[in-house]
Amino acid sequence: MHLEFGQRDRRLAWAVWDLLLSNHTKEPGWCRRKTIDTIKGDDELTDNFRSVAVAGADAWVDEVARIRRHQYQRRRHQERGLGRRIEGSAELCAAAITELLPTWRAWGRMLIDAGAAPQMEG
């Protein structure tokens, strides 16, 4: 799968990486201000991740697992032609996160359209 993404999406991918890592490994709700401001610039992503925050710690774990599954499939496809065997788990990959942005945006858009987007302070 080869998709073209712009600089904005790459910046958002790093912000999502930081958001997920922060909420997966630290006290829920903690995140850098710069990360929050970057994600708030995208309404669909904001509402998607607000719904994850409302759902709690297990939802953050699920999102990290989604990225790992996606990057595993991505690596498997890339390395199949090279005759390599994939072993172990890799760190979260910004490219895989970037490729998942449209999915998260679509979910956020569904929440917005249904009037079900959670409202949060801050």
C-alpha positions in Angstrom: 0.0 0.0 0.0 1.6 3.3 -1.1 -0.2 6.5 -0.3 1.0 10.0 -0.6 0.7 12.1 2.5 1.6 15.7 3.1 3.7 17.4 5.7 0.6 18.1 7.8 -0.3 14.4 7.9 3.2 13.5 8.9 3.1 16.1 11.7 -0.3 14.7 12.8 1.1 11.2 12.8 3.9 12.2 15.2 1.3 13.9 17.4 -0.9 10.8 17.4 2.2 8.7 18.2 2.9 10.9 21.2 -0.8 10.9 22.3 -1.0 7.1 22.1 2.3 6.5 23.8 1.5 9.0 26.5 -1.9 7.5 27.2 -0.7 3.9 26.8 2.3 4.2 29.1 1.6 7.1 31.5 -1.3 8.3 33.6 -4.4 8.5 31.4 -5.2 12.0 30.2 -1.6 13.2 30.3 -0.2 14.6 27.1 2.1 17.5 25.9 0.3 20.7 25.1 1.9 20.9 21.7 0.6 17.4 20.9 -2.9 18.4 21.9 -2.8 21.6 19.9 -1.6 19.8 16.8 -4.4 17.2 17.0 -7.1 19.9 17.8 -6.3 21.3 14.4 -8.1 18.3 12.8 -11.8 18.1 14.0 -12.3 14.5 12.9 -9.2 13.2 14.7 -10.0 15.3 17.7 -13.4 13.7 18.1 -12.2 10.2 17.4 -9.5 10.5 20.1 -11.9 12.2 22.5 -14.1 9.1 22.1 -11.1 6.9 22.9 -10.3 9.0 26.0 -13.9 8.7 27.2 -13.8 4.9 26.6 -10.7 4.6 28.9 -7.4 2.8 29.2 -8.5 -0.3 27.3 -9.4 1.8 24.3 -5.9 3.3 24.2 -4.5 -0.2 24.3 -6.8 -1.2 21.4 -5.5 1.7 19.3 -1.9 0.8 19.9 -2.8 -2.8 19.0 -4.5 -1.5 15.8 -1.2 0.2 14.8 0.9 -2.8 15.6 -1.4 -5.1 13.4 -1.3 -2.6 10.6 2.5 -2.2 10.7 2.9 -6.0 10.9 0.8 -6.4 7.7 2.8 -3.6 6.1 6.1 -5.2 7.1 5.0 -8.6 6.0 4.0 -7.3 2.6 7.3 -5.4 2.2 9.6 -8.2 3.4 7.8 -11.1 1.6 9.7 -10.3 -1.6 13.0 -10.1 0.3 12.7 -13.5 1.8 13.0 -12.2 5.3 11.2 -13.5 8.4 9.6 -11.0 10.7 10.4 -11.5 14.3 9.5 -9.6 17.5 7.4 -6.5 17.8 8.6 -3.2 16.4 8.2 0.3 17.9 5.1 2.2 16.7 5.8 3.2 13.2 4.9 6.8 12.0 4.3 5.5 8.5 1.7 3.0 9.8 0.1 5.8 11.9 0.0 8.1 8.9 -1.8 5.4 6.9 -4.4 5.0 9.6 -5.2 8.7 9.8 -8.0 8.4 7.1 -9.6 5.6 9.2 -9.6 7.6 12.4 -10.9 10.7 10.5 -13.7 8.6 9.1 -14.7 7.4 12.6 -14.5 11.0 13.9 -16.7 12.2 11.0 -19.3 9.5 11.8 -19.3 10.7 15.4 -19.8 14.3 14.3 -22.5 13.4 11.8 -24.4 11.4 14.4 -24.1 14.1 17.0 -22.3 11.7 19.2 -18.9 13.3 19.5 -17.9 13.6 23.2 -17.5 17.1 24.6 -14.5 17.6 26.8 -13.0 20.5 28.7 -9.5 21.7 27.8 
